[in-house]
């Protein structure tokens, strides 16, 4: 029997639950830590980003109306899928960044589990029954903001994206994420886990490409309600914040550790006044 040829993997965008090539047909070279060519990744266009935002907006109603328990089960399922494909994820991170791949993958899996446990506890923990001087109740509860744009950290490529994406989904929001430009492959491997974890189409959209091309469009898009600027380079931060401010977009940066406040940073606090009765 002749030796068979290996099947080379094609890395694509993840939009509306499907893996698609860019409408522009463009790609860019991905290199290893030793500067060797690894493969080509899709270079998303501005139209691809707009399509991703449209998909996210269409999915928000379904995702936000699920029970908190159901959302938690889905996020936990993502962790299960990553655990099942742990060796593949480690290999992708190793090719992208070199050492520390196993620790990074374990951190990413643990992050999903941590935030999955918070989905049905946010209202009780972060909400409040306020003391008022009158014959009525005053109750504050967190509600999702909507479509969140995420600029993923350049490093670590996998754990960095998960640490920003998990709290967004935990709080019933949907996401359009721009993956690490030099290390996009682990993000697409993550998308393959999301696609098999019961996450509804459009809830998570992941784009690879040039940050300089995609991030300004994400920040200025009128149908994006909040933007996580954790992965924005310091030299570009003022311009991105200015573009986001022009349409009153919420701007979020990562905290120092996992926290329910990382979730409520992407949420609104709704206060309801209700009479106590006769």
C-alpha positions as CSV (number, residue, x, y, z in Angstrom):
1,X,0.0,0.0,0.0
2,X,1.4,3.4,-1.0
3,X,2.0,6.0,1.7
4,X,-1.0,8.3,2.0
5,X,-0.7,12.1,1.9
6,X,-1.7,14.0,5.0
7,X,-4.7,16.2,5.0
8,X,-3.6,19.8,5.5
9,X,-6.0,21.9,7.6
10,X,-7.6,25.0,6.2
11,X,-8.2,27.7,8.8
12,X,-11.3,29.9,8.2
13,X,-13.3,32.6,9.9
14,X,-16.1,31.6,12.3
15,X,-19.3,33.6,11.5
16,X,-22.9,32.7,12.4
17,X,-21.9,29.2,13.4
18,X,-20.2,28.4,10.1
19,X,-16.6,28.4,8.9
20,X,-16.2,30.7,6.0
21,X,-13.5,32.2,3.8
22,X,-13.3,35.9,3.5
23,X,-15.4,37.5,0.8
24,X,-12.2,39.2,-0.3
25,X,-10.4,35.9,-0.8
26,X,-7.4,37.3,1.1
27,X,-5.0,35.5,3.5
28,X,-1.8,36.2,5.4
29,X,1.1,34.1,6.5
30,X,1.4,32.8,10.0
31,X,4.9,32.1,11.4
32,X,6.2,30.1,14.3
33,X,8.3,31.6,17.2
34,X,11.4,30.7,15.2
35,X,10.0,32.6,12.2
36,X,9.3,29.6,10.1
37,X,6.2,29.6,7.9
38,X,3.3,27.6,9.6
39,X,0.3,28.2,7.4
40,X,-2.0,30.9,6.0
41,X,-4.8,32.4,7.9
42,X,-7.8,34.2,6.5
43,X,-7.5,37.9,6.4
44,X,-11.0,39.1,7.2
45,X,-12.4,42.2,5.5
46,X,-14.5,45.0,6.8
47,X,-17.6,43.4,5.1
48,X,-16.8,40.1,7.0
49,X,-16.8,42.1,10.2
50,X,-20.2,43.7,9.4
51,X,-21.6,40.3,8.6
52,X,-20.4,39.0,12.0
53,X,-22.0,41.9,13.8
54,X,-25.3,41.2,11.9
55,X,-25.1,37.6,12.9
56,X,-24.4,38.5,16.5
57,X,-27.4,40.9,16.7
58,X,-29.7,38.3,15.2
59,X,-28.7,35.7,17.8
60,X,-28.9,37.9,20.9
61,X,-32.6,37.5,21.5
62,X,-32.4,33.7,21.7
63,X,-29.2,33.7,23.8
64,X,-30.4,36.3,26.3
65,X,-33.8,34.7,26.7
66,X,-32.4,31.3,27.7
67,X,-32.4,30.5,31.3
68,X,-29.2,31.2,33.2
69,X,-29.0,27.5,34.1
70,X,-29.1,26.6,30.4
71,X,-26.4,29.1,29.4
72,X,-24.2,27.7,32.2
73,X,-24.7,24.2,30.9
74,X,-23.6,25.3,27.4
75,X,-20.5,27.1,28.7
76,X,-19.6,24.0,30.6
77,X,-20.0,22.0,27.4
78,X,-17.5,24.3,25.8
79,X,-15.0,23.3,28.5
80,X,-15.9,19.6,27.9
81,X,-15.2,19.9,24.2
82,X,-11.9,21.6,24.9
83,X,-10.9,18.9,27.3
84,X,-11.7,16.3,24.7
85,X,-9.5,18.1,22.2
86,X,-6.8,19.1,24.6
87,X,-3.9,17.6,22.7
88,X,-4.9,19.4,19.5
89,X,-5.3,22.7,21.4
90,X,-1.9,22.2,23.0
91,X,-0.3,21.6,19.6
92,X,-1.9,24.7,18.1
93,X,-0.7,26.9,21.0
94,X,2.8,25.3,20.9
95,X,3.1,26.1,17.1
96,X,1.9,29.6,17.8
97,X,3.8,30.5,20.9
98,X,6.2,27.8,21.9
99,X,6.6,26.8,25.6
100,X,3.8,27.0,28.1
101,X,1.1,25.5,25.9
102,X,-0.3,22.9,28.3
103,X,-0.6,25.4,31.1
104,X,-2.3,27.9,28.8
105,X,-4.9,25.4,27.5
106,X,-5.6,24.2,31.1
107,X,-6.1,27.9,32.1
108,X,-8.6,28.4,29.2
109,X,-10.6,25.3,30.1
110,X,-10.7,26.3,33.8
111,X,-11.9,29.8,32.8
112,X,-14.9,28.4,31.0
113,X,-15.9,26.3,34.0
114,X,-15.4,29.2,36.4
115,X,-17.7,31.5,34.4
116,X,-20.2,28.7,33.7
117,X,-20.8,28.5,37.4
118,X,-21.6,32.2,37.6
119,X,-24.4,32.3,35.1
120,X,-27.2,31.5,37.5
121,X,-25.7,33.4,40.4
122,X,-25.3,36.9,39.0
123,X,-28.8,38.2,39.7
124,X,-28.7,37.2,43.3
125,X,-25.1,38.3,43.9
126,X,-24.8,41.4,41.8
127,X,-28.4,42.5,42.1
128,X,-29.9,44.1,45.2
129,X,-33.1,44.9,47.0
130,X,-32.6,48.6,47.9
131,X,-33.7,50.2,51.1
132,X,-36.1,53.1,50.3
133,X,-38.2,55.4,52.5
134,X,-41.7,54.7,51.1
135,X,-44.4,52.1,50.5
136,X,-42.7,50.3,47.6
137,X,-40.0,47.9,46.6
138,X,-36.8,49.0,44.8
139,X,-34.9,46.2,43.1
140,X,-31.8,46.4,41.0
141,X,-30.8,43.5,38.7
142,X,-28.1,43.2,36.0
143,X,-29.2,42.9,32.3
144,X,-27.0,42.2,29.2
145,X,-25.8,45.1,27.1
146,X,-26.1,43.3,23.7
147,X,-23.4,42.9,21.1
148,X,-19.8,43.1,22.4
149,X,-16.7,43.6,20.3
150,X,-13.6,41.9,21.7
151,X,-10.0,42.8,20.7
152,X,-8.2,39.7,21.9
153,X,-4.8,40.0,23.5
154,X,-1.9,39.2,21.2
155,X,-0.4,36.9,23.9
156,X,-1.5,34.5,25.3
157,X,-3.5,33.9,22.2
158,X,-5.9,31.2,23.5
159,X,-6.3,31.9,27.2
160,X,-6.3,35.6,26.5
161,X,-9.3,35.3,24.2
162,X,-11.2,32.9,26.5
163,X,-10.6,35.2,29.5
164,X,-12.4,38.0,27.6
165,X,-15.0,35.9,25.8
166,X,-16.3,33.8,28.8
167,X,-17.5,36.7,30.9
168,X,-19.2,38.3,27.9
169,X,-21.2,35.1,27.3
170,X,-21.8,34.5,31.0
171,X,-23.7,37.8,31.2
172,X,-26.0,36.9,28.3
173,X,-24.2,39.0,25.7
174,X,-23.0,37.9,22.2
175,X,-19.6,38.6,20.8
176,X,-17.6,39.5,17.7
177,X,-13.9,38.8,18.5
178,X,-10.8,39.9,16.5
179,X,-8.3,37.2,17.2
180,X,-4.6,37.7,17.9
181,X,-3.1,38.9,14.6
182,X,0.3,37.1,14.8
183,X,-1.2,33.9,16.6
184,X,-4.7,33.3,15.2
185,X,-4.6,29.5,14.9
186,X,-5.6,28.7,18.5
187,X,-8.6,31.0,18.2
188,X,-9.9,29.0,15.2
189,X,-9.3,25.7,17.1
190,X,-11.4,27.3,19.9
191,X,-14.1,28.1,17.4
192,X,-14.3,24.4,16.4
193,X,-15.0,23.6,20.1
194,X,-17.7,26.2,20.2
195,X,-19.3,24.8,17.1
196,X,-19.8,21.4,18.7
197,X,-20.8,22.7,22.2
198,X,-24.5,23.7,21.5
199,X,-23.6,27.4,21.4
200,X,-26.3,28.9,19.1
201,X,-25.1,30.2,15.7
202,X,-24.0,33.8,15.8
203,X,-23.5,34.0,19.6
204,X,-19.7,33.9,19.1
205,X,-18.0,35.1,15.9
206,X,-14.2,35.0,15.5
207,X,-12.3,36.9,12.9
208,X,-8.7,36.6,12.0
209,X,-6.8,39.3,10.1
210,X,-5.1,42.6,10.5
211,X,-6.0,44.5,13.7
212,X,-5.3,47.8,12.0
213,X,-8.0,47.0,9.5
214,X,-10.7,45.4,11.6
215,X,-10.5,47.2,15.0
216,X,-11.4,50.7,13.9
217,X,-14.4,49.3,12.1
218,X,-15.5,47.4,15.2
219,X,-15.1,50.4,17.4
220,X,-17.1,52.7,15.1
221,X,-19.9,50.2,14.3
222,X,-23.2,51.6,15.4
223,X,-24.7,48.2,16.2
224,X,-21.9,47.1,18.6
225,X,-23.0,48.1,22.1
226,X,-19.6,47.6,24.0
227,X,-16.0,47.0,23.1
228,X,-13.3,45.2,25.1
229,X,-10.1,47.0,24.3
230,X,-7.8,44.7,26.2
231,X,-5.9,43.7,23.1
232,X,-5.6,47.1,21.6
233,X,-2.0,48.4,21.3
234,X,-1.2,51.4,23.5
235,X,-0.4,53.5,20.5
236,X,-3.9,52.9,19.0
237,X,-5.9,53.1,22.2
238,X,-6.9,56.8,22.0
239,X,-8.1,56.4,18.4
240,X,-10.2,53.3,19.2
241,X,-11.7,54.9,22.3
242,X,-12.5,58.1,20.3
243,X,-14.3,56.0,17.6
244,X,-16.2,54.1,20.3
245,X,-17.2,57.3,22.1
246,X,-18.7,58.8,18.9
247,X,-21.6,56.3,19.2
248,X,-21.7,56.1,23.0
249,X,-20.2,52.6,23.1
250,X,-19.2,51.1,26.5
251,X,-15.4,50.6,26.7
252,X,-14.1,47.8,28.9
253,X,-10.6,46.7,29.9
254,X,-9.6,43.4,31.6
255,X,-9.2,43.3,35.3
256,X,-6.4,41.6,37.1
257,X,-8.2,38.3,37.8
258,X,-11.4,36.3,37.2
259,X,-14.3,38.0,38.9
260,X,-18.1,38.5,38.6
261,X,-17.3,42.1,38.0
262,X,-15.6,41.1,34.8
263,X,-19.1,39.9,33.8
264,X,-21.1,43.0,35.0
265,X,-18.7,45.2,33.2
266,X,-20.6,44.2,30.1
267,X,-24.0,44.6,31.7
268,X,-26.5,47.3,32.6
269,X,-28.0,47.7,36.0
270,X,-31.8,47.9,35.8
271,X,-33.7,49.3,38.7
272,X,-37.5,48.7,39.2
273,X,-39.8,50.5,41.6
274,X,-42.9,48.5,42.6
275,X,-45.6,49.4,45.1
276,X,-46.0,47.2,48.2
277,X,-49.8,47.1,47.9
278,X,-52.6,48.5,50.2
